[in-house]
């Protein structure tokens, strides 16, 4: 980090608490709202976000829009210790506390209104990261392991996207021919039943960015540098109906997008897009037996279908390693699969005494790969469908998961609460795992809170990793895989006063047995466990309302991420320093101006092979966003206008490629602008 930026962030975040004072004439209602945020994410019981075990960040949709965020992925980039990026295929990747770039599956458990949406084939939920911020009331984020409550996929964190319940319409126009429309309807019937329906549709053309050279450019073969096909379009419908303790939730989505840089090599043209279709339905029922005891039950069904974007396997003219002939023509490939998951759970909330609150849950999940295909073709020729043993994942693969979760929140004294918890997971095709957690929260006074936590997490092989088809790629060899394991220790301090919140977190994380796709010259291609990771870091956050007209937030995080198996002992993709500094000026009750400075430090890259080009480290970069909001546009009540310019300085930068197909990294960075009209009715 440049010394000037580093000193600015650290000096802002290290001001003594004796200076944390607010003017007497502040708008106390708004200030107390900031201090009394509630969340269920960390404990499954409603608690003040500052009092829950571990660190939970709550991002509000209105604030996110005011700082120029457009999607859930943009929102997560504002969380301390989070770095959101994309891989070569355009898949969103979350690097949390240094860990994430080298992971094959998702390291986040994603919930939408409490409904789990990670697909069992590969643990991803791409569409959720592209959800427009206009649909969001808030995003709740656990930094660190969440397996003790949420099981698999809650490896580096848990994200719950809570949608808006409103009556409004929004339309947005922006760079790259971006068009978007949103509609939200919320109604309470005379019977007491409540209904909300959210719809959104969007479309965006390619950005015009050019890729860096790929691994075939050095031999003057292939098509790099070339166009990046990052066009996108999507439709989404979310519905929620509740009555007499019953709740029915429906989630439908379809997202299409280009192949971005190209999975193996730059594409000469944009062919079949990546298509993701999602159908989720969940029915919940809660019975409040008395003031101290409630039980709940849930049934859900999830079906997803993903067809990958067409990609170029090996450009013509390349002599591949091993006993394979010279590639004479460009051969293109597309993979696809459908999966389904049915889930049933029952839970209990019980307060046997004033000092105890117990949560217990039983859950059973059935997952299956319903179908899979692969097709090959040359441009201008009909596709040829491959055999079942050539698909990414074997059709018919399935597993059952049974789990039990127990948590006890014990109020030892008025100031001290201890949380004990553990979750046991048993897989029909893999084995079992127990994820424990113990945490303490000490309220040393009205303004001072101290926290300590130890927690473990795991991620077993996904269906794709466990049941990869035997001839998915030439020279493939199956292997026995262990679950990825993570354990984390945290110490935290929170200072809260009227208009001020300061939070600091010191963490130590150990990660073992990462599951990686290993593909090397003259060795079998396989999934294998690799990685012995040790990370230590610090996260600092400060949010303050200065007076009626000004408020701002800042966060900075530092991580030292060591991978003992890496040649230079530094973890692939880890970023040493991350920082955000946002300031808002309420010029009047109608006009609001916001600036957001986003800093990303040096990022660790792949070690280039001998006598081959490449970067082992990517430079730090800083972006600046400006947003202006106007309420009561043209003096029309409830008509609002927002205009934002993102990456104001048009900063170009490169990020680590995954997989390692681009020795100089993935070219990113583009100045964009958008305009949004919103009307509440």
Residue, then its C-alpha position, 0 to 999 in steps of 0.5 A: x500500500x502506498x505510504x500516504x494511503x496506508x497512513x490515512x487509513x490507519x490514522x483514521x482508524x486509530x484515533x483514541x476513543x476519547x475523541x469518539x463524541x457526537x454533537x448533542x443535536x444529532x438525529x438520535x433516532x437514526x443513530x440508535x438505528x445504527x447501534x441496534x441492528x438485529x441479526x439472526x445469522x450468527x446464532x439463529x436467534x435475534x440479537x444485536x449485531x454487536x453482541x453476537x459471537x464473532x463478527x457480523x457485518x450488516x450492509x443496508x441496501x439504501x446505503x449500498x446504492x448511495x455508494x454506487x454498488x450495483x450487485x451483491x458482489x459489489x456489496x461484499x467488496x465493502x466488507x472488511x477482509x473481503x475481496x471480490x474478484x472473477x476468474x477466467x470464466x467470469x465466475x465470482x470468487x470471494x477471497x476472505x481473509x486471504x483464502x479463496x483464490x485457490x479454492x475450487x468450490x465456493x467458500x461461502x454459504x449463500x442464503x436468500x431470505x434464509x433459503x440456502x442456494x448453493x448448488x450441490x454439483x459445485x457449491x456455487x450460486x453465481x446468480x445470487x452474486x449478480x442480484x441487483x442491489x435495488x432488490x436488497x433490504x440488507x446483506x448480513x455477512x459472517x466473516x470466518x467459519x460458519x459450519x457449526x450452524x450451517x454445515x457444508x459450504x460455510x467455510x470462510x463465511x456465511x452471507x444472507x441476502x434479505x430482500x426488500x419488502x416494498x411497493x416500488x418500481x425502478x429503472x436503470x440505464x448505464x454504460x455498455x448498454x445496461x438496461x434494468x427494470x425492477x418491480x416490488x409489491x408488498x401487501x397485507x390482506x384483511x385476513x392478516x396474510x402477507x405477500x411480497x413479490x419482487x421481479x427484476x430483469x437486466x441486460x448488458x453488452x460487452x465492456x470492450x475490455x481486451x484480455x492479456x496474452x494467454x498461455x498459447x500466445x508465446x508460440x503465436x498460436x490462438x487468439x490472444x490478446x482478444x475480446x473479453x465477452x462479459x455481456x450478461x442478461x438475467x431475469x429473477x422472480x422472488x415471492x413470499x407468502x405468510x399466514x398463521x405461522x406458515x411461510x411459502x418462499x419461491x425463487x426463480x432465476x435465469x442468468x445468461x452471460x458470456x465466457x469472459x476471458x475463456x476457460x482455457x484460451x481466448x475465444x475468437x468469437x462469442x458462442x453459446x453463453x453460460x446459462x444458469x436456471x434456478x427453481x427454489x421453493x421452501x415451506x416453513x411453519x413455526x409453532x409458538x408453544x409458550x413464551x419459552x418454547x417454539x418449534x419449527x419445520x421446513x421443507x424445500x426443493x431446489x433444482x438448478x441447471x447450468x450450461x457452461x459457456x463454450x470454450x476453446x480446449x486447445x488452439x490449432x497447431x499445439x502439440x499437447x503433452x503426452x501421447x496425444x496427436x498434434x491439434x489440427x483444428x480448433x475444437x470447442x467444448x460445452x458442458x452442462x448438468x442439472x441437479x436437484x436437492x430436497x431438504x427437510x429440517x425441524x428446529x427448537x428454540x427453548x429457554x429453560x432458564x433466564x440465563x440459557x437459550x438453546x437451539x437444536x436442529x435436525x436436517x436431512x438433505x438428498x442431492x442428485x445429478x439429474x443429467x449431464x452432457x458434453x458436446x464438441x464442435x468446430x465452428x460451422x459444423x454441427x455439434x457432436x455429443x460426447x459419451x456419458x463418461x466424458x461429462x464433467x460430472x457423472x449423471x445419477x451421482x447422489x448423496x444423502x446428508x443427515x445433520x444435527x446442530x446444538x447450540x447453548x447461549x449461556x448468560x453467565x452474568x449480566x455482562x458475560x455470555x458464552x455460546x457453545x455449539x457443534x454440528x454433526x454431519x453424516x454423508x452417505x458417500x463420504x463420511x462424517x464431520x463435527x464442527x464445534x464453536x465456543x465464543x464469549x462476549x463481554x460487555x465491559x460497559x455501555x460503550x465497550x464490548x470484547x469478544x473471543x471465539x474459536x470455530x472450525x469449518x469444513x467442506x467435503x468434496x462436491x458431487x463434481x469433485x467426488x464423481x468426475x466422469x472418468x474421461x472428462x479430460x484426457x489422462x484423468x485419474x480418480x483419487x480419494x479426497x479428504x474434506x477441506x478443513x479450517x479452524x479459526x481463532x478471533x479476538x475482537x473489540x467494539x466501541x459504540x457511542x451515539x453516532x460512532x461504532x469502532x470495531x477491531x478484530x485479530x484473527x488466526x486461521x489454519x486451513x488444510x487439504x484444499x481440493x484443487x484440480x491438478x493438471x501438469x505436464x506428463x502427470x495424470x490429471x486429477x483432483x487432489x488435496x493440497x495446501x497447508x495454510x496459516x493466516x494471521x490478520x487484523x481488521x479495523x472498522x469505523x462508522x461515524x455520523x459527524x453531524x446532520x450533514x456528514x457521515x462516513x465509514x472506513x475499514x482496513x484489513x491486513x493479512x499475512x497468508x502463508x502456504x507451506x506448500x507454495x514455492x515462496x510460502x505465500x498463498x496464491x491470490x492473497x491480498x496483503x492490504x484492503x481498504x474502503x473509505x466512504x464519505x457522504x454529504x447530505x447537502x439538504x434533505x433532497x440532495x446527497x453526495x457520496x464518495x467511495x475510495x476502494x484500495x486493493x493491495x499487492x496480490x500473490x500470483x502463480x510462480x511462472x515456470x522456468x523460461x516462461x513469461x508471467x507475473x508472480x505478484x500483481x500491483x496494488x490499485x485504487x478506485x474511486x466512485x462518486x454517486x449523487x442522489x436526489x429525492x423528490x425529483x421534479x417535486x414529485x413525492x417518492x420519485x428519486x434519482x441516483x447517478x453514479x460514476x464507478x472507477x472515476x479515474x478509469x483505472x486499469x489493473x490485473x488480477x490473479x487468473x484461476x486457473x493459471x491460463x493467463x501469465x500476466x493476469x486477467x485484465x480488469x478495470x473500466x469506468x462506468x456510469x449509471x442513472x436510476x429512477x425509483x418510484x415508491x407507491 
